[in-house]
Amino acid sequence: MKIESMIGEELSVEIVVTEDDTAKSFGSGSIDVYATPKMVGLMENAALSLAQRGLDEGFSTVGTKVEVKHLAATPVGMKVTGKAKLVEVDRRRLLFEVEAFDEAEKIGEGIHERFIVDVEKFLGKTKNKGN
């Protein structure tokens, strides 16, 4: 794994807001604007994608903590960019600064924590939960 050498690296992902991405459609609000949970998911996707670049095959990350402020509303049809910057690595714990921007302004910011897992072992534990 080369994740330790990636501190300071950033990655961005983009989407165009559709009706399915609105708070009204998602069920997190009653207005047709970009839903906060969708914004958080975009930020998490950026962090996951960045982390995956530094992990060996068979390893991935799982989200464990999100602290985000949704700063401004975004209408349907506007492009949104989610950004993640790796700021700390503590053994298996990764900390990211995350931001989101629409075409007009910053719409979200915060931190996101992920943990590195061995996918096979992780799924094995999960499968045994119901037994």
Backbone hydrogen bonds in HBPLUS format (Angstrom, degrees):
<---DONOR---> <-ACCEPTOR-->    atom                        ^
c    i                          cat <-CA-CA->   ^        H-A-AA   ^      H-
h    n   atom  resd res      DA  || num        DHA   H-A  angle D-A-AA Bond
n    s   type  num  typ     dist DA aas  dist angle  dist       angle   num
A0002-LYS N   A0054-GLY O   3.02 MM  52  4.91 143.1  2.16 133.0 142.9     1
A0005-SER N   A0002-LYS O   3.08 MM   3  5.73 143.7  2.21 117.0 125.7     2
A0006-MET N   A0003-ILE O   2.98 MM   3  5.24 163.2  2.01 114.8 119.0     3
A0009-GLU N   A0006-MET O   2.90 MM   3  5.53 163.2  1.93 145.5 147.6     4
A0008-GLY N   A0086-LEU O   2.73 MM  78  5.48 171.8  1.73 158.7 161.6     5
A0086-LEU N   A0009-GLU O   3.05 MM  77  5.84 152.7  2.13 166.9 172.4     6
A0011-LEU N   A0084-ALA O   2.97 MM  73  5.55 144.0  2.10 152.3 162.7     7
A0084-ALA N   A0011-LEU O   2.97 MM  73  5.55 153.5  2.04 156.4 165.0     8
A0013-VAL N   A0082-GLY O   2.88 MM  69  5.29 152.9  1.95 150.1 159.1     9
A0082-GLY N   A0013-VAL O   2.77 MM  69  5.29 160.5  1.81 160.0 165.4    10
A0015-ILE N   A0080-VAL O   2.94 MM  65  5.46 152.2  2.02 153.3 162.1    11
A0080-VAL N   A0015-ILE O   2.80 MM  65  5.46 164.0  1.82 159.1 162.9    12
A0017-VAL N   A0078-MET O   3.00 MM  61  5.65 171.8  2.01 150.8 148.2    13
A0077-GLY N   A0017-VAL O   2.76 MM  60  5.15 164.2  1.78 136.1 141.7    14
A0021-ASP N   A0018-THR O   2.96 MM   3  5.29 153.4  2.03 109.2 117.7    15
A0022-THR N   A0019-GLU O   3.29 MM   3  5.57 168.2  2.30 112.5 114.4    16
A0035-ALA N   A0021-ASP O   2.90 MM  14  6.04 166.5  1.92 161.3 156.7    17
A0026-PHE N   A0022-THR O   2.86 MM   4  6.02 163.3  1.88 155.6 160.9    18
A0023-ALA N   A0033-VAL O   2.79 MM  10  5.94 147.7  1.89 167.1 174.0    19
A0027-GLY N   A0023-ALA O   2.90 MM   4  5.82 140.9  2.06 141.0 149.8    20
A0028-SER N   A0023-ALA O   3.06 MM   5  5.00 130.9  2.31 139.6 146.1    21
A0029-GLY N   A0023-ALA O   3.22 MM   6  4.60 130.7  2.47 120.0 109.5    22
A0024-LYS N   A0031-ILE O   3.16 MM   7  5.11 136.6  2.36 133.6 132.1    23
A0033-VAL N   A0031-ILE O   2.95 MM   2  5.74 135.5  2.16 103.8  90.9    24
A0034-TYR N   A0074-THR O   2.87 MM  40  5.32 163.6  1.90 154.1 159.8    25
A0038-LYS N   A0035-ALA O   3.11 MM   3  5.24 123.0  2.45  99.5 113.8    26
A0039-MET N   A0035-ALA O   3.04 MM   4  6.41 151.5  2.12 150.3 158.7    27
A0039-MET N   A0036-THR O   3.05 MM   3  5.03 115.7  2.48  96.8 112.6    28
A0040-VAL N   A0036-THR O   2.93 MM   4  6.22 163.4  1.95 160.7 164.7    29
A0041-GLY N   A0037-PRO O   2.95 MM   4  6.10 153.6  2.02 138.8 146.3    30
A0042-LEU N   A0038-LYS O   2.97 MM   4  6.24 147.1  2.08 143.1 151.4    31
A0043-MET N   A0039-MET O   3.02 MM   4  6.34 156.8  2.07 150.9 156.8    32
A0044-GLU N   A0040-VAL O   2.87 MM   4  6.14 159.8  1.91 152.5 158.4    33
A0045-ASN N   A0041-GLY O   2.87 MM   4  6.05 151.2  1.95 142.6 150.7    34
A0046-ALA N   A0042-LEU O   3.07 MM   4  6.37 151.1  2.16 144.0 150.8    35
A0047-ALA N   A0043-MET O   3.08 MM   4  6.43 158.9  2.13 149.3 154.8    36
A0048-LEU N   A0044-GLU O   2.80 MM   4  6.02 166.8  1.82 157.4 161.1    37
A0049-SER N   A0045-ASN O   2.92 MM   4  5.99 166.2  1.94 147.9 152.0    38
A0050-LEU N   A0046-ALA O   3.00 MM   4  6.16 154.8  2.06 144.5 151.4    39
A0051-ALA N   A0047-ALA O   2.89 MM   4  6.09 170.5  1.90 156.4 158.9    40
A0052-GLN N   A0048-LEU O   2.89 MM   4  6.02 160.4  1.93 153.4 158.9    41
A0053-ARG N   A0050-LEU O   3.21 MM   3  5.57 139.8  2.38 105.6 115.7    42
A0054-GLY N   A0051-ALA O   2.90 MM   3  5.59 153.8  1.97 120.6 128.0    43
A0055-LEU N   A0052-GLN O   3.33 MM   3  5.27 171.8  2.34 106.4 108.6    44
A0059-PHE N   A0056-ASP O   3.19 MM   3  5.85 147.3  2.30 139.8 140.5    45
A0119-VAL N   A0058-GLY O   2.93 MM  61  5.73 153.0  2.00 149.1 157.2    46
A0060-SER N   A0117-VAL O   3.02 MM  57  5.55 157.2  2.08 153.6 160.8    47
A0117-VAL N   A0060-SER O   2.83 MM  57  5.55 164.5  1.86 147.9 151.3    48
A0062-VAL N   A0115-PHE O   2.93 MM  53  5.42 147.7  2.04 143.4 152.5    49
A0115-PHE N   A0062-VAL O   2.91 MM  53  5.42 153.3  1.98 146.8 153.9    50
A0064-THR N   A0113-GLU O   2.95 MM  49  5.64 173.5  1.95 145.6 145.7    51
A0113-GLU N   A0065-LYS O   2.89 MM  48  4.96 165.3  1.91 140.4 144.4    52
A0067-GLU N   A0111-ILE O   3.00 MM  44  5.35 170.2  2.01 156.7 156.0    53
A0111-ILE N   A0067-GLU O   2.89 MM  44  5.35 150.0  1.98 143.9 150.9    54
A0069-LYS N   A0109-GLU O   2.84 MM  40  5.53 164.3  1.86 163.9 167.5    55
A0109-GLU N   A0069-LYS O   3.13 MM  40  5.53 148.0  2.24 144.1 153.5    56
A0071-LEU N   A0107-ILE O   2.60 MM  36  4.72 143.5  1.73 126.6 135.4    57
A0078-MET N   A0075-PRO O   3.40 MM   3  6.07 162.6  2.43 134.7 135.4    58
A0081-THR N   A0101-PHE O   2.77 MM  20  5.22 162.2  1.80 157.1 163.2    59
A0101-PHE N   A0081-THR O   2.90 MM  20  5.22 152.4  1.97 144.4 153.6    60
A0083-LYS N   A0099-GLU O   2.78 MM  16  5.15 170.4  1.79 154.2 154.9    61
A0099-GLU N   A0083-LYS O   3.00 MM  16  5.15 154.1  2.07 138.1 143.0    62
A0085-LYS N   A0097-GLU O   2.86 MM  12  5.19 148.6  1.96 150.1 159.6    63
A0097-GLU N   A0085-LYS O   2.89 MM  12  5.19 154.6  1.95 149.1 153.5    64
A0087-VAL N   A0095-LEU O   2.84 MM   8  5.74 167.3  1.86 156.1 160.2    65
A0088-GLU N   A0095-LEU O   3.32 MM   7  5.01 143.6  2.46 140.3 136.6    66
A0095-LEU N   A0088-GLU O   2.95 MM   7  5.01 159.4  1.99 145.8 146.4    67
A0090-ASP N   A0093-ARG O   2.83 MM   3  5.02 168.1  1.85 152.9 156.8    68
A0093-ARG N   A0090-ASP O   2.95 MM   3  5.02 163.9  1.98 128.9 126.1    69
A0116-ILE N   A0092-ARG O   2.85 MM  24  4.96 154.9  1.91 138.5 147.0    70
A0094-LEU N   A0114-ARG O   2.76 MM  20  5.15 168.9  1.78 166.4 164.9    71
A0114-ARG N   A0094-LEU O   2.93 MM  20  5.15 160.5  1.97 145.6 151.4    72
A0096-PHE N   A0112-HIS O   2.81 MM  16  5.13 158.9  1.85 155.7 162.4    73
A0112-HIS N   A0096-PHE O   2.93 MM  16  5.13 150.9  2.01 145.2 149.7    74
A0098-VAL N   A0110-GLY O   2.93 MM  12  5.32 172.0  1.93 136.0 138.7    75
A0110-GLY N   A0098-VAL O   2.93 MM  12  5.32 137.1  2.11 157.0 151.2    76
A0100-ALA N   A0108-GLY O   2.91 MM   8  4.82 146.8  2.02 133.1 127.9    77
A0107-ILE N   A0100-ALA O   2.74 MM   7  5.49 160.0  1.78 136.8 143.6    78
A0108-GLY N   A0100-ALA O   3.19 MM   8  4.82 143.8  2.33 137.7 130.0    79
A0102-ASP N   A0105-GLU O   2.93 MM   3  5.61 158.2  1.97 169.3 167.7    80
A0122-PHE N   A0118-ASP O   2.88 MM   4  5.99 166.4  1.90 164.2 168.8    81
A0123-LEU N   A0119-VAL O   2.90 MM   4  6.05 168.0  1.91 156.0 158.6    82
A0124-GLY N   A0120-GLU O   2.98 MM   4  6.11 148.8  2.08 142.5 151.7    83
A0125-LYS N   A0121-LYS O   3.06 MM   4  6.36 156.6  2.11 151.3 155.6    84
A0126-THR N   A0122-PHE O   3.07 MM   4  6.33 156.2  2.13 146.3 153.4    85
A0127-LYS N   A0123-LEU O   2.89 MM   4  6.07 158.2  1.93 151.2 155.9    86
A0128-ASN N   A0124-GLY O   3.31 MM   4  6.49 143.5  2.45 139.5 147.8    87
A0129-LYS N   A0126-THR O   3.19 MM   3  5.41 162.6  2.22 108.3 113.6    88
A0131-ASN N   A0128-ASN O   3.27 MM   3  5.44 161.4  2.30 107.5 113.1    89
